[in-house]
């Protein structure tokens, strides 16, 4: 951020940050900032920065003040402390711009000296304060205690590494459109343009330095799309063939829909319950030069949209806690409640039950969630299969995984291969009707 823009970003990020702390999702808060606003990028960076350090920023403010400030002043302090904790901005710049921000807002004008004093005190005491605050797992891992316990139950000692990974900026991974380009050619072209990148999975490449999509060569022309490498596994695992009738049951924003169409000539129906998100499917397909029957509908309400003709393949990318994509959405641990897991598991089970009759004999349904919790993954599929003797689990990938659980990970890959090394957390199960 430029020095002149930081004060404005702090002012304009305060209200969205208060909303996020009140339960609004980070994506929703960002959607309220005009897309063409000059300050949008700075606000987005700032809100992601504070979300990744929420527990620390809140604890630091609580420790440094003798009396709780008003919500706007507290937000300004938390935003500023998160920047100081991140360490990318000069300390003087952050303090100076925070004071300017406070003075520029009538609601915080009288608190300008207070903001300056608290931030200066933080800088004096930050080493001791950091050591003290990070003794708490909530601060150290930036998640509520119930979420931390759930992660520890799933990953054991590895949970520490995963929590650390999730606090880092996520990678920018692209999917190469097989209809328009070859992965090796795109890699060579990018490297010729001095864009440092490595292959990721079978169809992806990962940029060392993230950049806006408008600056990605070939994006506007449909040669590449932004998609996490773990998510890129869905289409090849589904294995749709030319001429098949395919359903993408919960399709927005359309990345998996597009990938299926890039790999095979199929008759594809894409459903999305949210009209605004359904528009994004069409926009993505148009950019890539692909066609699908995009419909606004609840996939579980079969009578409202189904024409009675069965499907050869169904992709059910079910609604879930999104516990595997915290690196990309750092607000998730704070916006979820423990009871959400059981509630979402019921929704997933309903979708599986309602979609199963729509599959032809010999057809396959791919169940996918970006969650690491058992209730939404292995336990969900084991329960479904126990009730359906006509359901057969199909091994996935070169390692023949029956139930494929991918924890969030980061590694280095030197050539295209089925499993990527760097990806979000996902669960996949491929079920055939026998």
Protein Blocks (a to p, Z undefined) as FASTA:
>chain_A
ZZklmmmmmmmmmmmmmmmmnopafklmmmmpcfklmklmmmmmmmmmmmmmmmmmmmmm
mmmpmbdcdfklmmmmmmmmmmmmnomacfklmmmmmmmmmmmpmklmmmmmmmmmmmmm
mmmmmmmmmmmmmmpmklmnopafklmmmmmmmnmmmlmmmmmmmmpccdddddddfklo
cfklmmmmmmmnopacddehjlbccdfbdcdfklmghklnopaccddfklmmmmmmnopa
ehiacddfblbgolmmmmmmmmpccddddddfblklmmmmmmmmmmnopacddddddfkl
mmlmpgoiacfbdcdddddehlmmmmmmmmlmmmpcfklmmmmmmmmmmmmmmmmmmpce
hiacdddddbfbfklmmmmmmmmmmmmmkbccddehjkopabdcddddddddfbdcfbdf
bdcdddddddddZZ
